[in-house]
Amino acid sequence: MRETKSIAAMIRDALAKEFSAKKILILGYGAEGKSTATLLREMNTHSTMAIADMRENLSISHADILYLGEHYLQALSEYDLVIRSPGIPLSKHIWEECGSRITSQIELFLKYFRGKTIGITGTKGKTSTSSLLASILEAAGKKPLLMGNIGIPVFERIDSCSVDRPVVLELSSHQLQHIRYAPTLSVLLNIYKEHLEYYDSFDDYASAKYRILLSYNDTQSLAFVHQSLKSRIHALENTREIHWIGDNLEILRELNLPPYLESHHQRINSLFAITIARSMGISMENIQEGITRFQGLPFRMEDVGTFSGIRFINDSASTIPEAAISAIQSLPDISTLIIGGMERDVPLTELVQFLVSTPQLNIICIPDTGKKLYPLLQEANYPLRSLFQADTVHEAVTIAMQITPRETTCLFSPAAASYHAYKNFMERGAAFNTALETTS
């Protein structure tokens, strides 16, 4: 009797057929681009491999053709297949001319993987929800694979795939934009104004997120969506069956949540992870075990420790005002807030109104949005004695050490992106931790 092929072998065979004897352009040479190049070399599909990247000084020895620097997009139309890394902006003209030939790792994986996939997206909370769900599934003995935007390209884990191992995919708007396949279970946590420097409008950004809900002729698919999005999503066509999740947190009373899951946003994230797990037949005992095992994530309401009698919380992952508001609300003993980051024209009205309603806070504003927030708070009659400005994270920590009462909490929650000064929010978070260690 002939041995049945493994899922991993089937994916490799399908990709080999997809790539065979084609001119292939890898667009973007970050983590995904490198793993795509590695897979193509391993497969030896007699295809031509080119690499295009806006950075000029890359050292790449294994490509047949290179397009580096300012004009890296010039040759897209010359290739049979363009495998695009997330986050590379392409004009509408390019999509109209080459769209049918442009794909991505995520799209190819969803096209050929025949096991269960759970795709999780949202402006905030997708990493926490994906990681918590993976921990719960691990506790239930499911051996899940956690991949995608969390930093693990799917092409790196093909050989680990099997029909019995659910795949949890954290998906960004960039990974969902223009996608033509979707996960078995789709999860949409929330949508806030974010990435407006990349998309032409908020509607374009939201539309990229909504693609996770489309049915793509798969009648077995299901979506879990927060009920606050119901009015927007009802206007969409061709959506899959949707299970609406609200703010009824009653089920959480049956469980013991650690302190880092106690903010409102994290409780909603937990509710999504628990609901999905229960839909997969996971017991409450296994759910509790998974929650207990879950250690939280760096720079997401991370309790860094007590320095000079002050407790410091690192929430560098806070890149929008709503995240900072939720973080503040979860800390009853907060007395100092360090806030500010990259300017992206995100409205600050709601944030100002919230801060004015909590005048007991010392607020330290750092560039760039901090320079915009400071005068707005002045105009709103926030107590001047409680407003401070700093030029760097290190200076902000120094001020916080001086003004924060002992046995209270200082929160670093920027409410803005980090790219003006750091590679990402993780580098910013590490800078905050370093400042604490060198200042105390």
QUIDA-V218711 format. One record per backbone hydrogen bond with DSSP energy under -0.5 kcal/mol. CO is the residue of the C=O (numbers start at 1). NH is the residue of the N-H. Records with the same first field share a line. If there is no record, write none. Layout:
CO = NH, NH
This chain:
6 = 10
7 = 11
8 = 12
9 = 13
10 = 14
11 = 15
12 = 16
13 = 17
14 = 18
15 = 19
16 = 20
19 = 22
22 = 24, 48
23 = 80, 81
24 = 26, 50
25 = 27, 83
26 = 28, 52
27 = 85
30 = 34
31 = 35
32 = 36
33 = 37
34 = 38
35 = 39
36 = 40
37 = 41
38 = 42
39 = 43
40 = 44, 45
45 = 21
48 = 24, 50
49 = 64, 65
50 = 26
51 = 67
52 = 28
53 = 69
58 = 60
65 = 51
67 = 53
69 = 72
71 = 74
73 = 76
75 = 78
76 = 79
81 = 25, 83
82 = 84, 103
83 = 27
85 = 88
87 = 89
91 = 95
92 = 96
93 = 97
94 = 98
95 = 99
98 = 101, 102
99 = 102
101 = 82
103 = 84
104 = 108
105 = 109
106 = 110
107 = 111
108 = 112
109 = 113
116 = 167
117 = 119, 184, 185
118 = 169
119 = 187
120 = 171
121 = 189
125 = 129
126 = 130
127 = 131
128 = 132
129 = 133
130 = 134
131 = 135
132 = 136
133 = 137
134 = 138
135 = 139
136 = 140
137 = 142
138 = 141
144 = 146
145 = 147, 168
147 = 170
148 = 151, 152
151 = 153
152 = 148
153 = 156
154 = 157
157 = 160, 161
158 = 161
161 = 8
162 = 165
164 = 166
166 = 145, 168
167 = 118, 169
168 = 147, 170
169 = 120, 171
170 = 149
172 = 176
173 = 177
176 = 179
184 = 222
185 = 119
186 = 224
187 = 121, 189
188 = 226
190 = 123
192 = 194
195 = 198, 199
201 = 205
202 = 206
203 = 207
204 = 208
205 = 209
206 = 210
207 = 211
208 = 211
209 = 212
210 = 213
211 = 214
213 = 240
215 = 218
217 = 219
218 = 221
221 = 241
222 = 186
223 = 243
224 = 188
225 = 245
226 = 229
227 = 230
229 = 233
230 = 234
232 = 235
233 = 236
238 = 215
241 = 223
242 = 244
243 = 225
245 = 227
247 = 249
249 = 252
250 = 253
251 = 254
252 = 255
255 = 257
258 = 261
259 = 262
263 = 267
264 = 268
265 = 269
266 = 270
267 = 271
268 = 272
269 = 273
270 = 274
271 = 275
272 = 276
273 = 277
274 = 278
275 = 279
276 = 280
277 = 280, 282
278 = 281
283 = 287
284 = 288
285 = 289
286 = 290
287 = 291
288 = 292
289 = 293
290 = 294
297 = 300
299 = 317
302 = 304, 314
305 = 307, 312
307 = 310
309 = 407
310 = 307
311 = 410
312 = 304, 305
313 = 315, 412
314 = 302
315 = 318
317 = 319
318 = 415, 416
320 = 323, 324
321 = 325
322 = 326
323 = 327
324 = 328
325 = 329
326 = 330
328 = 331
330 = 332
331 = 334
333 = 409
335 = 362
336 = 411
337 = 339, 364
338 = 413
339 = 366
341 = 369
342 = 344, 417
348 = 352
349 = 353
350 = 354
351 = 355
352 = 356
353 = 357
355 = 358
358 = 361
361 = 363
362 = 337, 364
363 = 365, 388
364 = 339
365 = 390
366 = 370
368 = 371, 372
369 = 373
370 = 374
371 = 375
372 = 376
373 = 377
374 = 378
375 = 379
376 = 380
377 = 382
378 = 381
383 = 386
384 = 387
386 = 363
388 = 365
390 = 367
392 = 396
393 = 397
394 = 398
395 = 399
396 = 400
397 = 401
398 = 402
399 = 402, 403
400 = 404
405 = 408
408 = 311
409 = 335, 336
410 = 313
411 = 338, 413
412 = 315
414 = 340
417 = 342
418 = 421, 422
424 = 428
425 = 429
426 = 430
427 = 431
428 = 432
429 = 433
430 = 434
431 = 435
432 = 436
433 = 437
434 = 438
435 = 439
436 = 440
